[in-house]
Amino acid sequence: MSVASSEATAEHREAVRRFVLRLVGDEILTEDLTQETFLRARRSASAHRGDASERSWLCAIALNLVRDHYRSLARTPETTTEPDVLEGVVSSEADAERSLLQSEMSSCIGEHLVQLPHPQLDVVALHDQAGLTHREIA
C-alpha cells in the first residue's frame, strides 16, 4: 500500500492527527500539521524505503513538522491577547479553565519534548504520543 493511495491516507490520518494533537494541544494547529504531514508524504513517497511501517514514517514526518513549528515560535514568539484566548474556550468557567490548562500543558510538553536530542525525542514521541510499539519504532 502506498502513502499516495486514499486507503493509506484514511487508514493513518486519525492516528497521525491524535499524535499531533497530543504534542501541540490545539485543534486548529493539529489539523494544519496533519494536512501538511500528508502533503509532504505524497511529495516524498518515493523516499519511503519500506524499512518502517507507513504509520511510523508518517508520525516521523509529523514529529519533524511539530519540531519545526516550535523552533519557528522560539525565533518569533507569538503573543496572545486575552480576547484571543477567550474565543477558544468553552462558556462554562470550569470547562474553560480545564480547556485552557490542558492546552497550555500540551504546548509546554511539546516545547520541552522538542529540546530532547533527536534520537530520544523520536523514541519518546513515537512511543508515548503515537502509541507505537517498541518493535514498530525500531
Phi and psi in degrees as GROMACS dihedral restraints (atoms count N, CA, C in turn):
[ dihedral_restraints ]
;  ai    aj    ak    al  type     phi  dphi    fc
    3     4     5     6     1   -98.1    20    10
    4     5     6     7     1   146.1    20    10
    6     7     8     9     1   -60.7    20    10
    7     8     9    10     1   -27.4    20    10
    9    10    11    12     1   -71.8    20    10
   10    11    12    13     1   -16.5    20    10
   12    13    14    15     1   -76.9    20    10
   13    14    15    16     1   151.3    20    10
   15    16    17    18     1   -70.0    20    10
   16    17    18    19     1   -28.3    20    10
   18    19    20    21     1   -64.1    20    10
   19    20    21    22     1   -43.8    20    10
   21    22    23    24     1   -65.1    20    10
   22    23    24    25     1   -40.0    20    10
   24    25    26    27     1   -61.3    20    10
   25    26    27    28     1   -48.9    20    10
   27    28    29    30     1   -65.1    20    10
   28    29    30    31     1   -39.0    20    10
   30    31    32    33     1   -65.7    20    10
   31    32    33    34     1   -38.6    20    10
   33    34    35    36     1  -103.8    20    10
   34    35    36    37     1   -13.9    20    10
   36    37    38    39     1   -58.1    20    10
   37    38    39    40     1   -47.0    20    10
   39    40    41    42     1   -66.1    20    10
   40    41    42    43     1   -38.6    20    10
   42    43    44    45     1   -64.9    20    10
   43    44    45    46     1   -42.1    20    10
   45    46    47    48     1   -66.9    20    10
   46    47    48    49     1   -41.9    20    10
   48    49    50    51     1   -61.0    20    10
   49    50    51    52     1   -45.5    20    10
   51    52    53    54     1   -62.6    20    10
   52    53    54    55     1   -40.3    20    10
   54    55    56    57     1   -59.9    20    10
   55    56    57    58     1   -49.3    20    10
   57    58    59    60     1   -65.6    20    10
   58    59    60    61     1   -41.3    20    10
   60    61    62    63     1   -60.3    20    10
   61    62    63    64     1   -40.1    20    10
   63    64    65    66     1   -63.8    20    10
   64    65    66    67     1   -31.9    20    10
   66    67    68    69     1   -79.8    20    10
   67    68    69    70     1   -39.2    20    10
   69    70    71    72     1  -106.0    20    10
   70    71    72    73     1   -25.7    20    10
   72    73    74    75     1    69.3    20    10
   73    74    75    76     1    19.2    20    10
   75    76    77    78     1  -134.7    20    10
   76    77    78    79     1   121.6    20    10
   78    79    80    81     1   -60.5    20    10
   79    80    81    82     1   -45.6    20    10
   81    82    83    84     1   -66.5    20    10
   82    83    84    85     1   -46.6    20    10
   84    85    86    87     1   -62.6    20    10
   85    86    87    88     1   -38.2    20    10
   87    88    89    90     1   -59.3    20    10
   88    89    90    91     1   -46.5    20    10
   90    91    92    93     1   -62.7    20    10
   91    92    93    94     1   -42.0    20    10
   93    94    95    96     1   -62.0    20    10
   94    95    96    97     1   -47.6    20    10
   96    97    98    99     1   -69.0    20    10
   97    98    99   100     1   -35.1    20    10
   99   100   101   102     1   -65.6    20    10
  100   101   102   103     1   -45.2    20    10
  102   103   104   105     1   -60.4    20    10
  103   104   105   106     1   -45.4    20    10
  105   106   107   108     1   -63.6    20    10
  106   107   108   109     1   -34.6    20    10
  108   109   110   111     1   -58.1    20    10
  109   110   111   112     1   -48.0    20    10
  111   112   113   114     1   -72.8    20    10
  112   113   114   115     1   -30.6    20    10
  114   115   116   117     1   -64.4    20    10
  115   116   117   118     1   -45.7    20    10
  117   118   119   120     1   -66.3    20    10
  118   119   120   121     1   -36.6    20    10
  120   121   122   123     1   -64.5    20    10
  121   122   123   124     1   -41.1    20    10
  123   124   125   126     1   -65.2    20    10
  124   125   126   127     1   -41.4    20    10
  126   127   128   129     1   -65.4    20    10
  127   128   129   130     1   -31.6    20    10
  129   130   131   132     1  -116.8    20    10
  130   131   132   133     1    28.7    20    10
  132   133   134   135     1   -57.8    20    10
  133   134   135   136     1   -33.3    20    10
  135   136   137   138     1   -69.4    20    10
  136   137   138   139     1   -19.3    20    10
  138   139   140   141     1   -79.5    20    10
  139   140   141   142     1   -15.2    20    10
  141   142   143   144     1   -73.3    20    10
  142   143   144   145     1   110.3    20    10
  144   145   146   147     1   -77.7    20    10
  145   146   147   148     1   -16.1    20    10
  147   148   149   150     1    89.1    20    10
  148   149   150   151     1     0.8    20    10
  150   151   152   153     1   -80.5    20    10
  151   152   153   154     1    -8.6    20    10
  153   154   155   156     1  -126.6    20    10
  154   155   156   157     1   155.2    20    10
  156   157   158   159     1   -66.7    20    10
  157   158   159   160     1   157.9    20    10
  159   160   161   162     1   -60.1    20    10
  160   161   162   163     1   -38.4    20    10
  162   163   164   165     1   -62.3    20    10
  163   164   165   166     1   -44.1    20    10
  165   166   167   168     1   -63.3    20    10
  166   167   168   169     1   -42.4    20    10
  168   169   170   171     1   -64.1    20    10
  169   170   171   172     1   -44.3    20    10
  171   172   173   174     1   -64.7    20    10
  172   173   174   175     1   -41.0    20    10
  174   175   176   177     1   -65.3    20    10
  175   176   177   178     1   -35.0    20    10
  177   178   179   180     1   -65.6    20    10
  178   179   180   181     1   -40.7    20    10
  180   181   182   183     1   -62.2    20    10
  181   182   183   184     1   -46.3    20    10
  183   184   185   186     1   -61.1    20    10
  184   185   186   187     1   -42.3    20    10
  186   187   188   189     1   -60.4    20    10
  187   188   189   190     1   -42.5    20    10
  189   190   191   192     1   -63.8    20    10
  190   191   192   193     1   -37.5    20    10
  192   193   194   195     1   -66.0    20    10
  193   194   195   196     1   -41.5    20    10
  195   196   197   198     1   -62.8    20    10
  196   197   198   199     1   -44.4    20    10
  198   199   200   201     1   -58.1    20    10
  199   200   201   202     1   -46.7    20    10
  201   202   203   204     1   -62.4    20    10
  202   203   204   205     1   -39.3    20    10
  204   205   206   207     1   -60.4    20    10
  205   206   207   208     1   -48.6    20    10
  207   208   209   210     1   -69.7    20    10
  208   209   210   211     1   -31.7    20    10
  210   211   212   213     1   -65.0    20    10
  211   212   213   214     1   -41.6    20    10
  213   214   215   216     1   -67.7    20    10
  214   215   216   217     1   -34.1    20    10
  216   217   218   219     1   -65.3    20    10
  217   218   219   220     1   -36.7    20    10
  219   220   221   222     1   -66.0    20    10
  220   221   222   223     1   -33.6    20    10
  222   223   224   225     1   -75.3    20    10
  223   224   225   226     1   -38.8    20    10
  225   226   227   228     1  -132.6    20    10
  226   227   228   229     1    84.1    20    10
  228   229   230   231     1   -60.4    20    10
  229   230   231   232     1   138.3    20    10
  231   232   233   234     1   -92.0    20    10
  232   233   234   235     1   132.1    20    10
  234   235   236   237     1   -96.4    20    10
  235   236   237   238     1   138.6    20    10
  237   238   239   240     1  -111.5    20    10
  238   239   240   241     1   128.5    20    10
  240   241   242   243     1   -94.0    20    10
  241   242   243   244     1   157.5    20    10
  243   244   245   246     1   -56.2    20    10
  244   245   246   247     1   -43.1    20    10
  246   247   248   249     1   -59.6    20    10
  247   248   249   250     1   -35.0    20    10
  249   250   251   252     1   -63.2    20    10
  250   251   252   253     1   -41.4    20    10
  252   253   254   255     1   -68.0    20    10
  253   254   255   256     1   -43.1    20    10
  255   256   257   258     1   -67.5    20    10
  256   257   258   259     1   -26.7    20    10
  258   259   260   261     1   -62.4    20    10
  259   260   261   262     1   -37.1    20    10
  261   262   263   264     1   -88.2    20    10
  262   263   264   265     1    -4.0    20    10
  264   265   266   267     1   -97.5    20    10
  265   266   267   268     1   157.2    20    10
  267   268   269   270     1   -74.1    20    10
  268   269   270   271     1   156.0    20    10
  270   271   272   273     1   -66.0    20    10
  271   272   273   274     1   -35.3    20    10
  273   274   275   276     1   -67.5    20    10
  274   275   276   277     1   134.9    20    10
  276   277   278   279     1   -60.5    20    10
  277   278   279   280     1   -43.8    20    10
  279   280   281   282     1   -65.2    20    10
  280   281   282   283     1   -44.8    20    10
  282   283   284   285     1   -66.0    20    10
  283   284   285   286     1   -38.8    20    10
  285   286   287   288     1   -63.9    20    10
  286   287   288   289     1   -44.6    20    10
  288   289   290   291     1   -64.7    20    10
  289   290   291   292     1   -44.7    20    10
  291   292   293   294     1   -62.2    20    10
  292   293   294   295     1   -44.9    20    10
  294   295   296   297     1   -62.3    20    10
  295   296   297   298     1   -44.3    20    10
  297   298   299   300     1   -65.3    20    10
  298   299   300   301     1   -45.0    20    10
  300   301   302   303     1   -63.7    20    10
  301   302   303   304     1   -41.1    20    10
  303   304   305   306     1   -64.4    20    10
  304   305   306   307     1   -41.8    20    10
  306   307   308   309     1   -63.7    20    10
  307   308   309   310     1   -44.4    20    10
  309   310   311   312     1   -64.4    20    10
  310   311   312   313     1   -40.6    20    10
  312   313   314   315     1   -65.6    20    10
  313   314   315   316     1   -44.2    20    10
  315   316   317   318     1   -62.8    20    10
  316   317   318   319     1   -41.2    20    10
  318   319   320   321     1   -63.9    20    10
  319   320   321   322     1   -43.2    20    10
  321   322   323   324     1   -63.3    20    10
  322   323   324   325     1   -45.6    20    10
  324   325   326   327     1   -61.7    20    10
  325   326   327   328     1   -44.2    20    10
  327   328   329   330     1   -60.0    20    10
  328   329   330   331     1   -41.7    20    10
  330   331   332   333     1   -63.2    20    10
  331   332   333   334     1   -39.0    20    10
  333   334   335   336     1   -75.6    20    10
  334   335   336   337     1   -35.4    20    10
  336   337   338   339     1   -60.7    20    10
  337   338   339   340     1   -42.8    20    10
  339   340   341   342     1   -70.3    20    10
  340   341   342   343     1    -8.1    20    10
  342   343   344   345     1   -86.3    20    10
  343   344   345   346     1   -12.1    20    10
  345   346   347   348     1   -67.8    20    10
  346   347   348   349     1   151.1    20    10
  348   349   350   351     1   -58.6    20    10
  349   350   351   352     1   150.9    20    10
  351   352   353   354     1   -48.0    20    10
  352   353   354   355     1   -52.8    20    10
  354   355   356   357     1   -63.9    20    10
  355   356   357   358     1   -40.8    20    10
  357   358   359   360     1   -67.1    20    10
  358   359   360   361     1   -41.4    20    10
  360   361   362   363     1   -59.7    20    10
  361   362   363   364     1   -45.5    20    10
  363   364   365   366     1   -59.5    20    10
  364   365   366   367     1   -46.6    20    10
  366   367   368   369     1   -64.9    20    10
  367   368   369   370     1   -48.2    20    10
  369   370   371   372     1   -62.0    20    10
  370   371   372   373     1   -48.9    20    10
  372   373   374   375     1   -66.1    20    10
  373   374   375   376     1   -44.5    20    10
  375   376   377   378     1   -67.4    20    10
  376   377   378   379     1   -34.5    20    10
  378   379   380   381     1   -81.3    20    10
  379   380   381   382     1   -55.2    20    10
  381   382   383   384     1   -77.6    20    10
  382   383   384   385     1   -37.5    20    10
  384   385   386   387     1   -93.7    20    10
  385   386   387   388     1   -38.5    20    10
  387   388   389   390     1   -92.8    20    10
  388   389   390   391     1   -14.5    20    10
  390   391   392   393     1    76.3    20    10
  391   392   393   394     1    20.5    20    10
  393   394   395   396     1   -77.4    20    10
  394   395   396   397     1   150.0    20    10
  396   397   398   399     1   -78.3    20    10
  397   398   399   400     1   166.3    20    10
  399   400   401   402     1   -62.7    20    10
  400   401   402   403     1   -36.9    20    10
  402   403   404   405     1   -63.8    20    10
  403   404   405   406     1   -43.2    20    10
  405   406   407   408     1   -64.2    20    10
  406   407   408   409     1   -38.5    20    10
  408   409   410   411     1   -67.9    20    10
  409   410   411   412     1   -42.4    20    10
